[in-house]
């Protein structure tokens, strides 16, 4: 197994480009990656993930660090008597590809506006919600930005039209 000598056929993904075409550009980029991996005869899932992140560029790697790319176990529906069988889990490459595709195709963001902000030296994308007085970041994002010490708070945060508050670890100011 040898990498193709010229990987210039796959350009870094321009994550900061035109937001209106982000989903289409991402799908085209993933098609380029898949074609490259096939042409280079790369079948190892760990190498696929590493190559995708390497060729994708620094901005793509920063985004990948903020997303939960935990492989999912495959679930199969079954009719009839129960059968015990080992079902392979999703590969790390497939998990990363799935999560990044969701993020860049808009299925995580829907039609909501996204803003890019810099927190503690790291660029992060957030949904813009002008009606909210709080911004919530996941633990993964908090770790990726090397967030400051969290302060204990009694503040309760409620999702829109919900009566149960969101559980959180504390607050910080940015």
C-alpha positions in Angstrom: 0.0 0.0 0.0 1.6 3.3 -1.1 0.2 6.7 -1.0 -0.2 8.4 -4.4 2.8 10.7 -4.9 0.6 13.7 -5.8 -2.2 14.5 -3.3 -2.6 18.0 -4.9 -5.8 16.8 -6.5 -7.3 17.2 -3.0 -7.2 20.8 -1.8 -7.6 21.8 1.8 -11.3 22.4 2.7 -12.1 26.1 2.8 -14.2 26.2 5.9 -14.3 30.0 6.0 -15.5 30.3 2.4 -19.1 31.1 1.3 -21.5 29.9 3.9 -24.4 29.5 1.5 -22.4 26.8 -0.4 -20.8 25.1 2.6 -22.9 21.9 2.4 -22.3 21.4 -1.3 -18.6 22.2 -1.1 -18.3 19.8 1.8 -20.0 16.9 -0.1 -17.7 17.6 -3.1 -14.7 17.6 -0.8 -15.7 14.3 0.7 -16.1 12.8 -2.7 -12.6 14.0 -3.6 -11.2 12.4 -0.4 -13.0 9.1 -1.1 -11.8 9.0 -4.7 -8.2 9.7 -3.5 -8.4 7.0 -0.8 -9.7 4.5 -3.4 -7.1 5.4 -6.0 -4.3 5.1 -3.4 -5.7 1.8 -2.3 -6.0 2.9 1.4 -8.3 0.6 3.3 -7.1 1.0 6.9 -9.7 3.1 8.7 -7.2 4.8 11.0 -5.1 5.9 7.9 -8.3 7.1 6.2 -9.1 9.4 9.1 -5.5 10.7 9.4 -5.3 11.4 5.7 -8.7 13.2 5.6 -7.6 15.4 8.5 -4.2 16.0 7.0 -5.5 16.9 3.6 -8.4 18.9 5.0 -6.1 21.5 6.6 -5.7 23.1 10.0 -9.1 24.8 10.1 -10.9 21.4 9.5 -8.8 19.8 12.2 -9.8 22.6 14.7 -13.5 21.9 13.9 -13.1 18.2 14.2 -11.6 18.6 17.7 -14.8 20.4 18.8 -17.2 17.7 17.6 -18.1 14.4 19.3 -16.8 11.9 16.7 -17.4 8.8 18.9 -18.1 5.8 16.7 -21.6 4.4 16.9 -22.4 0.8 17.4 -24.5 -0.5 14.5 -28.1 -1.4 15.4 -30.0 -3.8 13.4 -33.7 -4.3 13.6 -34.8 -7.9 13.7 -38.0 -9.8 13.4 -38.4 -13.2 15.0 -36.5 -15.0 17.8 -33.5 -13.1 19.3 -30.1 -14.0 17.9 -26.9 -13.1 19.5 -24.4 -11.7 17.0 -21.4 -9.5 17.1 -22.1 -6.4 15.1 -19.2 -4.2 14.1 -19.1 -0.7 15.4 -18.7 2.3 13.1 -15.1 2.9 12.3 -13.3 6.1 13.5 -13.1 7.3 9.9 -16.8 6.7 9.3 -17.7 8.5 12.6 -15.6 11.5 11.7 -16.9 11.7 8.2 -20.5 11.4 9.5 -20.2 14.1 12.1 -18.3 16.5 9.8 -20.9 15.9 7.1 -23.7 16.7 9.5 -22.0 19.8 10.6 -21.1 21.1 7.1 -24.3 20.0 5.3 -26.4 22.0 7.8 -28.2 19.2 9.5 -26.7 20.3 12.8 -27.3 24.0 12.1 -30.5 23.8 10.0 -31.3 27.1 8.5 -30.0 29.1 11.5 -27.3 31.7 11.0 -23.8 30.6 12.2 -21.2 33.0 13.4 -17.5 32.4 13.8 -16.0 33.8 16.9 -12.5 33.5 18.5 -12.4 32.3 22.1 -9.1 32.2 23.8 -7.2 32.0 20.5 -9.4 29.3 18.9 -12.0 29.9 16.2 -15.4 28.3 17.0 -18.7 28.3 15.2 -21.9 29.1 17.1 -25.5 29.4 16.2 -26.6 32.9 16.3 -29.6 33.3 18.7 -30.4 36.9 19.3 -33.2 36.0 21.7 -30.8 34.2 24.1 -29.0 35.8 27.0 -26.6 32.8 27.4 -24.4 30.8 25.2 -23.8 27.1 26.0 -20.6 25.3 24.8 -20.1 21.5 25.0 -17.4 20.1 27.3 -15.5 19.1 24.1 -15.5 22.7 22.9 -14.6 24.0 26.3 -11.5 21.6 26.4 -10.6 22.5 22.8 -10.4 26.2 23.6 -8.6 25.7 26.9 -11.4 27.6 28.7 -10.8 29.4 31.9 -11.8 28.1 35.4 -15.5 27.6 35.6 -17.3 29.6 38.3 -20.1 27.9 40.3 -23.4 29.6 39.5 -27.0 29.2 40.6 -28.2 30.5 37.2 -30.8 28.3 35.6 -30.9 28.0 31.8 -34.0 26.9 30.1 -34.3 25.8 26.4 -36.9 27.6 24.4 -40.5 26.7 25.7 -39.1 24.1 28.1 -39.7 23.8 31.9 -36.7 21.7 32.7 -33.4 23.6 33.0 -30.2 22.5 31.2 -27.6 20.9 33.5 -24.3 22.6 33.3 -20.9 22.6 35.0 -20.6 26.3 35.7 -20.0 29.6 33.8 -17.2 31.7 32.4 -17.0 35.1 30.7 -15.5 35.6 27.3 
